[in-house]
Amino acid sequence: MTVRALTPVVEDRIWTLDRPVWFSGVRLRARTTVVRLDDGGLLLHSPAPPNDALAEELRALGPVRWLVIPNGFHHLGTPAAAARFPEAKVVGPASALGKNQALRLDVDIRDAAFGEQVPELERLPLDGVPFLDETVLYHRPTQTLLGVDLVLCADAKDHWTWRWAARAFGCYERLRVPPDVKKKIPDKAAAARSIQAMLARPAERLVVAHADIVEDGWRDRLAEAWRLVGADV
């Protein structure tokens, strides 16, 4: 039996891949999301370094046309993905370039050209938090919000190092703003306006990098997380 790396989220449109990553001494789950676009091509959101099995599985779904770096941090797997799929365009914030010499960008994620070429995606920048420089994507056909470090949460499925740290930081089984982001929000009013724009979208689910996919009550949980750091959502 073939073992599949990707887990379907929305039939024939969205899949996810979770992998372990070490960050600041704890082991987190990190997520890559694969979106089949209206033209049949694939968009990889926060790309993982693809091994042969994953590359084969992706090619069976469609041509990989976009590699999206959603913020200034989720870039590490992109150079390997770009080498594996050289025909794909790399999209992300300019801030990521200074953190990874192996990285190239073809289109800035906030550039109107990206939105024009992928019209089923709406870009929702998280303003007021330059430390992250994150842009959330809203996929209209599946009513899915795609983020990475917007919020996080640990639970019983996670490695003991992250479960222990998450309890200390108050994000065990609670959706919260990441601990390293809390004190790096210089414009909380701008952040609140950005979160409100996300809450206004008719989304059925919120996908982030370091938590389970959030469906039931995602609006209340996202708003609460940002209110706790002083963003008046």
Buried (B, 14 or more C-beta within 10 A) or exposed (E): EEEEBBEEBBEEBBBBBBBEBEEEEBBBBBBBBBBBBEEEBBBBBBBBBBEEEBBEBBBEBBEBBBBBBBBBBBBBBBBBBBEBBEEBBBBBBEBBBEEBEEBEBBBBBBBEEBBEBBEBBBBBBBBBBBBBBBBBBBBBBBEBBBBBBBBBBBBEEBBEBBBBBBEEBEBBEBBBBBBBBEEEBEBBEBBBBBBBBBBEBEBEBBBBBBBBBBEEEBBEBBBBBBBEBEBEB
